[in-house]
Amino acid sequence: MSSRYPQSPASQEPEGWRDPDAPYSRRGAEPVHPEPVEQFFASQDVSRRSRARRPSKARQRRRQRRTVILLVVLLVFAGVVFGVAMMLRDLLGLNDVKDYPGPGTGEVVFTVAEGAGPLAIADALESEDIVADSGEFIAALEGVLDGREVQPGEYEMRYQMASDDAAAILVGDESAKVSYAAVARDLRQGEVFTILAESTGIPVAEFQALAKEPARFGLPDQARSLEGYLHPGEYRFKVEATAPEIVQEMVDNTFAQLEEDGITDPAEQYRILTIASIIQAEAGEADYASVAGSIMNRLKPDNTETSGLIQSDATVTYGLGRKSYDITPEEKADTSNPYNTYANPGLPVGPIGSPSEEAIDAAVSPAEVPFYYWVTVDLDSGETKFSETLAEHAKYVAEYQAWCADNPGRCE
């Protein structure tokens, strides 16, 4: 039978009660046997040994520094070894180029002097950088001479040629030989002919005879000679070139320049060359455009300042057959001189020299200036002063005369 009062705690344990000091499993239901003492201390020893093997951060940094220093030392050592090797190559000549592969670059005229032997020729070729090594060239030359000799003269060659190619030109290829002529700007026809004769060996008389046939070379009917059409510059004529071929080449260069500037009409070409030749004779290159503009102002129909007179000393002396800065009043007044622009208004009857490309450009495109007068007051510096009135011009002429007085013989 049931009791009216429950049992006391001391006499009855609750269901599911466990001793709090007893170990539990993860499920909290069954007790877990404690770890053996030997295993516990063994695991502690392993943990301490693991920590002892792990290097500290300071030790790691020291190792990294040692590695970097070692790499730097190795790189410096390698650089020193390389530098010493290069120095030894230079000292021993191991780095010298013995021969260029060819075919070379640019153009150069090489002169073989009278009596020059293979060694002198080889040294000259090396010094001008036509061949890389004189010894290599001599070896190549000996291979092609075959009893022949290098003839004196001028040869058209290239820079940095292969020795075999250079030797072949000097010995076997006559077409490579050239006649070199340097024709300066502002030279008159006769001066150009002298240069051409000296360069080519063709008598001056042959060129002078051709000057009497300007139409043969395409010049307009009003041309009196080849004056103005012998274009200045450096020329390398083939040794077999004839006088007509040489003249035609120079004239063609002048036509090419005019056409490049848009001047194609023969009469206008003649007019431009005449103006350009005066510009060339009267001014330095820096003043070409201003002198051209001043000449154009004088040629205008409404010019009342000089009444159409150009008044160029250079034209007068050309007609007199001399080059001079000194002209007498009588010579300035001589209307019989067709090149006298003091006495005859307008342009002279033709060019008075060989104008440069720059002078031709200025004649085609003159500067717009208000001037009518110009005078070079210092023949050394080329300083030229411009003016609009005769009174102002007279002051500058006085400066020129003072310079002439300080430099005797320079203004004759």
RODO-2510 file (C-alpha; in nm, 4 decimals, decimal comma):
residues 412
     n   res          X          Y          Z
     1     m     0,0000     0,0000     0,0000
     2     s     0,1168     0,3452    -0,0587
     3     s     0,2534     0,5759     0,2032
     4     r     0,0985     0,9117     0,2673
     5     y     0,4469     1,0818     0,3083
     6     p     0,7481     1,0579     0,0663
     7     q     1,0826     0,9162     0,1703
     8     s     1,3496     1,1572     0,2961
     9     p     1,6573     1,2427     0,0788
    10     a     1,8864     1,0641     0,3124
    11     s     1,7093     0,7454     0,2677
    12     q     1,6615     0,7561    -0,1159
    13     e     1,8895     0,8652    -0,4134
    14     p     1,7256     1,0355    -0,7126
    15     e     1,7074     0,8494    -1,0382
    16     g     2,0014     0,9152    -1,2635
    17     w     2,2223     1,0590    -0,9950
    18     r     2,6000     1,0426    -1,0434
    19     d     2,8963     1,1168    -0,8268
    20     p     3,0239     1,4616    -0,9282
    21     d     3,3841     1,3502    -0,8793
    22     a     3,3491     1,0635    -1,1222
    23     p     3,4682     1,1277    -1,4806
    24     y     3,2074     1,1331    -1,7585
    25     s     3,2094     1,0421    -2,1208
    26     r     3,1116     1,3022    -2,3856
    27     r     2,7567     1,1709    -2,3701
    28     g     2,7519     1,2298    -1,9958
    29     a     2,6202     0,8809    -1,9352
    30     e     2,9147     0,6497    -1,8864
    31     p     3,2286     0,7183    -1,6806
    32     v     3,5630     0,7522    -1,8750
    33     h     3,8720     0,5829    -1,7485
    34     p     4,1476     0,8372    -1,6648
    35     e     4,4568     0,8663    -1,8979
    36     p     4,7520     0,6678    -1,7749
    37     v     5,0229     0,8810    -1,6099
    38     e     5,2977     0,7557    -1,8426
    39     q     5,1092     0,8679    -2,1544
    40     f     5,0395     1,2122    -2,0089
    41     f     5,4064     1,2910    -1,9392
    42     a     5,5146     1,1436    -2,2714
    43     s     5,2845     1,3839    -2,4603
    44     q     5,4215     1,6775    -2,2607
    45     d     5,7783     1,5850    -2,3615
    46     v     5,6831     1,5702    -2,7309
    47     s     5,5234     1,9165    -2,7121
    48     r     5,8340     2,0658    -2,5492
    49     r     6,0631     1,9095    -2,8120
    50     s     5,8453     2,0527    -3,0951
    51     r     5,8715     2,3994    -2,9480
    52     a     6,2462     2,3589    -2,9086
    53     r     6,2914     2,2675    -3,2788
    54     r     6,0982     2,5753    -3,4125
    55     p     6,3535     2,8612    -3,4848
    56     s     6,2870     3,2015    -3,3383
    57     k     6,2035     3,5030    -3,5606
    58     a     6,5374     3,6688    -3,4800
    59     r     6,7231     3,3585    -3,5953
    60     q     6,5199     3,3540    -3,9187
    61     r     6,6086     3,7186    -3,9895
    62     r     6,9783     3,6483    -3,9337
    63     r     6,9643     3,3615    -4,1807
    64     q     6,7927     3,5836    -4,4420
    65     r     7,0567     3,8553    -4,4000
    66     r     7,3362     3,6037    -4,4475
    67     t     7,1682     3,4760    -4,7653
    68     v     7,1306     3,8277    -4,9103
    69     i     7,4920     3,9191    -4,8286
    70     l     7,6142     3,6001    -4,9929
    71     l     7,4165     3,6744    -5,3105
    72     v     7,5508     4,0320    -5,3262
    73     v     7,9083     3,9106    -5,2856
    74     l     7,8587     3,6563    -5,5622
    75     l     7,7142     3,9203    -5,7973
    76     v     7,9998     4,1635    -5,7286
    77     f     8,2524     3,8890    -5,7866
    78     a     8,0875     3,7933    -6,1154
    79     g     8,0928     4,1594    -6,2273
    80     v     8,4623     4,1932    -6,1460
    81     v     8,5430     3,8756    -6,3366
    82     f     8,3442     3,9982    -6,6393
    83     g     8,5159     4,3398    -6,6339
    84     v     8,8612     4,1848    -6,6158
    85     a     8,7740     3,9525    -6,9030
    86     m     8,6601     4,2447    -7,1200
    87     m     8,9740     4,4420    -7,0347
    88     l     9,1939     4,1514    -7,1312
    89     r     9,0056     4,1142    -7,4593
    90     d     9,0714     4,4794    -7,5410
    91     l     9,4374     4,4593    -7,4391
    92     l     9,4925     4,1463    -7,6429
    93     g     9,2963     4,2787    -7,9403
    94     l     9,0457     3,9966    -7,9189
    95     n     8,7563     4,2421    -7,9353
    96     d     8,8657     4,4195    -8,2561
    97     v     8,6489     4,3898    -8,5659
    98     k     8,8631     4,2358    -8,8376
    99     d     8,6216     4,2885    -9,1236
   100     y     8,2824     4,4413    -9,1866
   101     p     8,0137     4,2155    -9,3320
   102     g     7,9289     4,4746    -9,5987
   103     p     7,7913     4,6015    -9,8261
   104     g     7,8488     4,9249    -9,6336
   105     t     7,6576     5,2471    -9,5773
   106     g     7,6478     5,5949    -9,7286
   107     e     7,8846     5,7180    -9,9974
   108     v     8,2414     5,8435    -9,9853
   109     v     8,4950     5,9410   -10,2491
   110     f     8,8282     5,7757   -10,1739
   111     t     9,1405     5,9217   -10,3325
   112     v     9,4398     5,7075   -10,4220
   113     a     9,7370     5,9409   -10,4417
   114     e    10,0043     5,9105   -10,7079
   115     g    10,2631     5,6541   -10,5982
   116     a    10,0594     5,5239   -10,3028
   117     g    10,1385     5,1609   -10,2218
   118     p     9,9117     4,8928   -10,0723
   119     l    10,0098     4,9733    -9,7126
   120     a     9,9390     5,3462    -9,7498
   121     i     9,6096     5,2723    -9,9245
   122     a     9,5097     5,0225    -9,6554
   123     d     9,5909     5,2641    -9,3726
   124     a     9,3922     5,5411    -9,5418
   125     l     9,0933     5,3114    -9,5938
   126     e     9,0957     5,2108    -9,2279
   127     s     9,1316     5,5695    -9,1045
   128     e     8,8281     5,6734    -9,3109
   129     d     8,6296     5,3727    -9,1786
   130     i     8,5871     5,2277    -9,5250
   131     v     8,7385     4,8979    -9,4085
   132     a     8,7684     4,7646    -9,0547
   133     d     9,1302     4,6492    -9,0572
   134     s     9,4195     4,7448    -9,2840
   135     g     9,5816     4,4028    -9,2524
   136     e     9,2615     4,2275    -9,3539
   137     f     9,2308     4,4591    -9,6547
   138     i     9,5903     4,3929    -9,7665
   139     a     9,5209     4,0197    -9,7551
   140     a     9,2085     4,0718    -9,9666
   141     l     9,3965     4,2987   -10,2089
   142     e     9,6745     4,0460   -10,2593
   143     g     9,4113     3,7920   -10,3534
   144     v     9,2802     4,0001   -10,6460
   145     l     9,5816     4,1965   -10,7735
   146     d     9,6981     3,9244   -11,0117
   147     g     9,9926     4,1334   -11,1298
   148     r     9,7937     4,4562   -11,1498
   149     e     9,8308     4,7767   -10,9495
   150     v     9,5838     5,0142   -10,7912
   151     q     9,5701     5,3167   -11,0171
   152     p     9,5730     5,6690   -10,8723
   153     g     9,2441     5,8547   -10,8860
   154     e     8,9136     5,8952   -10,7062
   155     y     8,6872     5,6003   -10,6319
   156     e     8,3264     5,5989   -10,5220
   157     m     8,3021     5,3721   -10,2192
   158     r     8,0979     5,3178    -9,9037
   159     y     8,1691     5,3339    -9,5344
   160     q     8,2207     5,0001    -9,3539
   161     m     8,2690     4,7841    -9,6606
   162     a     8,3873     4,4252    -9,6616
   163     s     8,7589     4,4132    -9,7454
   164     d     8,6967     4,1917   -10,0485
   165     d     8,4472     4,4412   -10,1914
   166     a     8,6789     4,7375   -10,1355
   167     a     8,9689     4,5560   -10,3008
   168     a     8,7535     4,4628   -10,6004
   169     i     8,6570     4,8260   -10,6564
   170     l     9,0140     4,9545   -10,6397
   171     v     9,1479     4,6869   -10,8711
   172     g     8,8870     4,5474   -11,1006
   173     d     8,5802     4,7688   -11,1287
   174     e     8,6638     5,0721   -11,3401
   175     s     8,3020     5,1893   -11,3285
   176     a     8,3500     5,2703   -10,9607
   177     k     8,6098     5,5366   -11,0372
   178     v     8,4725     5,8899   -11,0390
   179     s     8,5772     6,2463   -11,1067
   180     y     8,4913     6,4549   -10,8028
   181     a     8,4000     6,8223   -10,8442
   182     a     8,2883     7,0672   -10,5749
   183     v     8,1072     7,3624   -10,7316
   184     a     8,0447     7,6429   -10,4832
   185     r     7,7482     7,8785   -10,4959
   186     d     7,7848     8,2216   -10,6587
   187     l     8,0499     8,1053   -10,9049
   188     r     8,0379     8,2403   -11,2551
   189     q     8,0244     8,0156   -11,5577
   190     g     8,3962     8,0475   -11,6356
   191     e     8,4928     7,9581   -11,2780
   192     v     8,2741     7,6479   -11,2917
   193     f     8,4359     7,5375   -11,6179
   194     t     8,7812     7,5641   -11,4596
   195     i     8,6752     7,3385   -11,1716
   196     l     8,5206     7,0845   -11,4086
   197     a     8,8318     7,0762   -11,6264
   198     e     9,0594     7,0206   -11,3266
   199     s     8,8358     6,7435   -11,1968
   200     t     8,7734     6,5538   -11,5187
   201     g     9,0737     6,6336   -11,7334
   202     i     8,8433     6,7611   -12,0076
   203     p     8,9811     7,0830   -12,1628
   204     v     8,8113     7,4071   -12,0576
   205     a     8,7612     7,4879   -12,4260
   206     e     8,5106     7,2031   -12,4608
   207     f     8,2926     7,3477   -12,1868
   208     q     8,3268     7,7000   -12,3243
   209     a     8,2091     7,5787   -12,6643
   210     l     7,9016     7,4206   -12,5062
   211     a     7,8154     7,7504   -12,3355
   212     k     7,7469     7,8938   -12,6795
   213     e     7,4713     7,6350   -12,7338
   214     p     7,2354     7,6857   -12,4380
   215     a     6,9302     7,5647   -12,6314
   216     r     7,1001     7,2254   -12,6678
   217     f     7,0485     7,1737   -12,2937
   218     g     6,6893     7,2955   -12,2772
   219     l     6,7478     7,6613   -12,1887
   220     p     6,4999     7,9243   -12,3148
   221     d     6,5644     8,1417   -12,6186
   222     q     6,6651     8,4500   -12,4162
   223     a     6,9505     8,2609   -12,2480
   224     r     7,2839     8,3999   -12,3655
   225     s     7,4899     8,1163   -12,2197
   226     l     7,4736     7,8508   -11,9481
   227     e     7,5097     8,1156   -11,6767
   228     g     7,2809     8,0532   -11,3799
   229     y     7,1954     7,6969   -11,4857
   230     l     7,5121     7,5209   -11,3647
   231     h     7,3743     7,4108   -11,0309
   232     p     7,6236     7,4284   -10,7408
   233     g     7,6977     7,1219   -10,5308
   234     e     7,9234     6,8187   -10,4982
   235     y     7,9445     6,6022   -10,8078
   236     r     8,0885     6,2574   -10,8722
   237     f     8,1028     6,2140   -11,2462
   238     k     8,1939     5,8814   -11,4018
   239     v     8,5452     5,8955   -11,5411
   240     e     8,4153     5,8265   -11,8893
   241     a     8,1540     6,1054   -11,8722
   242     t     8,1738     6,3569   -12,1577
   243     a     8,1509     6,7355   -12,1312
   244     p     7,7906     6,7441   -12,2656
   245     e     7,6852     6,4749   -12,0162
   246     i     7,8394     6,6687   -11,7286
   247     v     7,6746     6,9958   -11,8304
   248     q     7,3381     6,8271   -11,8796
   249     e     7,3496     6,6763   -11,5300
   250     m     7,4138     7,0164   -11,3743
   251     v     7,1435     7,1876   -11,5800
   252     d     6,8940     6,9130   -11,4943
   253     n     6,9598     6,9726   -11,1246
   254     t     6,8692     7,3392   -11,1708
   255     f     6,5474     7,2516   -11,3515
   256     a     6,4618     7,0034   -11,0764
   257     q     6,5032     7,2724   -10,8104
   258     l     6,2843     7,5186   -11,0000
   259     e     6,0137     7,2585   -11,0547
   260     e     6,0264     7,1652   -10,6871
   261     d     5,9475     7,5303   -10,6119
   262     g     5,6566     7,5179   -10,8551
   263     i     5,8254     7,7144   -11,1372
   264     t     5,7730     7,5299   -11,4654
   265     d     5,7358     7,8035   -11,7295
   266     p     6,0757     7,8493   -11,9060
   267     a     6,0515     8,2305   -11,9163
   268     e     5,9603     8,2485   -11,5474
   269     q     6,2406     8,0066   -11,4634
   270     y     6,4848     8,2405   -11,6371
   271     r     6,3482     8,5395   -11,4459
   272     i     6,3693     8,3606   -11,1094
   273     l     6,7275     8,2492   -11,1747
   274     t     6,8248     8,6061   -11,2644
   275     i     6,6789     8,7410   -10,9387
   276     a     6,8266     8,4525   -10,7372
   277     s     7,1736     8,5161   -10,8784
   278     i     7,1555     8,8812   -10,7649
   279     i     7,0374     8,7740   -10,4188
   280     q     7,3237     8,5247   -10,4029
   281     a     7,5811     8,7918   -10,4892
   282     e     7,4380     9,0699   -10,2729
   283     a     7,3580     8,9069    -9,9371
   284     g     7,4363     8,6447    -9,6794
   285     e     7,1972     8,3544    -9,6478
   286     a     7,0270     8,5001    -9,3392
   287     d     6,9234     8,8054    -9,5451
   288     y     6,8216     8,6320    -9,8692
   289     a     6,4473     8,6710    -9,8142
   290     s     6,4704     9,0392    -9,7143
   291     v     6,6917     9,1269   -10,0108
   292     a     6,4499     8,9384   -10,2366
   293     g     6,1607     9,1435   -10,0965
   294     s     6,3535     9,4677   -10,1487
   295     i     6,4282     9,3763   -10,5114
   296     m     6,0616     9,2960   -10,5707
   297     n     5,9664     9,6366   -10,4282
   298     r     6,2017     9,8041   -10,6757
   299     l     6,0496     9,6089   -10,9652
   300     k     5,6936     9,7196   -10,8870
   301     p     5,5408     9,9592   -11,1430
   302     d     5,4489    10,2108   -10,8722
   303     n     5,8034    10,2316   -10,7353
   304     t     5,8855    10,6018   -10,7174
   305     e     6,1706    10,5611   -10,4707
   306     t     6,4182    10,4205   -10,7264
   307     s     6,2054    10,4444   -11,0425
   308     g     6,2490    10,0761   -11,1249
   309     l     6,6281    10,0717   -11,0832
   310     i     6,7703     9,7771   -10,8860
   311     q     7,1122     9,9460   -10,8480
   312     s     7,3142     9,6316   -10,7784
   313     d     7,6937     9,6616   -10,7804
   314     a     7,7241     9,2886   -10,8548
   315     t     7,5343     9,3190   -11,1817
   316     v     7,7513     9,6074   -11,3004
   317     t     8,0792     9,4281   -11,2310
   318     y     7,9490     9,1115   -11,3993
   319     g     7,8915     9,3102   -11,7168
   320     l     8,2413     9,4549   -11,6814
   321     g     8,3900     9,1063   -11,6556
   322     r     8,5387     9,1444   -11,3095
   323     k     8,4552     9,0894   -10,9432
   324     s     8,4877     9,4042   -10,7368
   325     y     8,3158     9,6261   -10,4808
   326     d     8,4673     9,9378   -10,6339
   327     i     8,2688    10,0964   -10,9179
   328     t     8,3312    10,4384   -11,0658
   329     p     8,0518    10,6898   -11,1334
   330     e     8,1213    10,6535   -11,5045
   331     e     8,0733    10,2776   -11,4881
   332     k     7,7456    10,3221   -11,3028
   333     a     7,6230    10,5616   -11,5711
   334     d     7,7173    10,3381   -11,8660
   335     t     7,3911    10,2292   -12,0304
   336     s     7,5773    10,0166   -12,2851
   337     n     7,6425     9,7577   -12,0169
   338     p     7,3314     9,5334   -12,0422
   339     y     7,3919     9,4169   -11,6843
   340     n     7,4115     9,7720   -11,5441
   341     t     7,1109     9,8042   -11,3115
   342     y     7,2133    10,1586   -11,2110
   343     a     7,1542    10,2913   -11,5615
   344     n     6,8983    10,0434   -11,6970
   345     p     6,5691     9,9849   -11,5105
   346     g     6,4431     9,6363   -11,4383
   347     l     6,6382     9,3140   -11,4306
   348     p     6,9659     9,2620   -11,6163
   349     v     6,9597     9,0551   -11,9349
   350     g     7,0319     8,7316   -11,7487
   351     p     7,1742     8,5601   -11,4403
   352     i     7,5123     8,6713   -11,3093
   353     g     7,6201     8,3470   -11,1385
   354     s     7,5120     8,0093   -11,0030
   355     p     7,2477     8,0588   -10,7325
   356     s     7,2035     7,8101   -10,4519
   357     e     6,8807     7,6325   -10,3650
   358     e     6,8299     7,8769   -10,0767
   359     a     6,8659     8,1799   -10,3050
   360     i     6,6207     8,0273   -10,5542
   361     d     6,3747     7,9620   -10,2715
   362     a     6,4036     8,3271   -10,1617
   363     a     6,3414     8,4531   -10,5153
   364     v     6,0300     8,2367   -10,5381
   365     s     5,9041     8,3341   -10,1905
   366     p     6,0427     8,6797   -10,1001
   367     a     5,9756     8,8372    -9,7624
   368     e     5,7157     9,1134    -9,7445
   369     v     5,9279     9,4088    -9,6339
   370     p     5,8953     9,7877    -9,6764
   371     f     6,2576     9,8302    -9,7821
   372     y     6,4124     9,9522   -10,1054
   373     y     6,7759     9,9748    -9,9975
   374     w     7,0293     9,7431    -9,8393
   375     v     7,4024     9,7545    -9,7787
   376     t     7,6432     9,5152    -9,6093
   377     v     7,8271     9,7301    -9,3557
   378     d     8,0741     9,4603    -9,2430
   379     l     8,2166     9,2230    -9,5021
   380     d     8,3550     8,9912    -9,2330
   381     s     8,0357     8,9387    -9,0332
   382     g     7,8023     8,9919    -9,3293
   383     e     7,5912     9,2379    -9,1311
   384     t     7,3440     9,3981    -9,3691
   385     k     7,1268     9,7000    -9,2947
   386     f     6,8000     9,7821    -9,4708
   387     s     6,6202    10,1124    -9,5173
   388     e     6,3148    10,2643    -9,6819
   389     t     6,4611    10,5991    -9,7846
   390     l     6,7751    10,7169    -9,9580
   391     a     6,8629    10,9457    -9,6656
   392     e     6,8611    10,6560    -9,4208
   393     h     7,0518    10,4411    -9,6684
   394     a     7,3220    10,7087    -9,6974
   395     k     7,3948    10,6747    -9,3245
   396     y     7,4502    10,3016    -9,3620
   397     v     7,6687    10,3546    -9,6678
   398     a     7,8851    10,5816    -9,4501
   399     e     7,9191    10,2925    -9,2018
   400     y     8,0328    10,0666    -9,4841
   401     q     8,2872    10,3219    -9,6041
   402     a     8,4217    10,3598    -9,2500
   403     w     8,4642     9,9826    -9,2289
   404     c     8,6518     9,9851    -9,5608
   405     a     8,8812    10,2588    -9,4286
   406     d     8,9581    10,0450    -9,1231
   407     n     9,0247     9,7404    -9,3407
   408     p     9,2479     9,8529    -9,6292
   409     g     9,2223     9,6481    -9,9461
   410     r     8,9061     9,4622    -9,8445
   411     c     8,6615     9,6713   -10,0462
   412     e     8,8438     9,6843   -10,3770
***
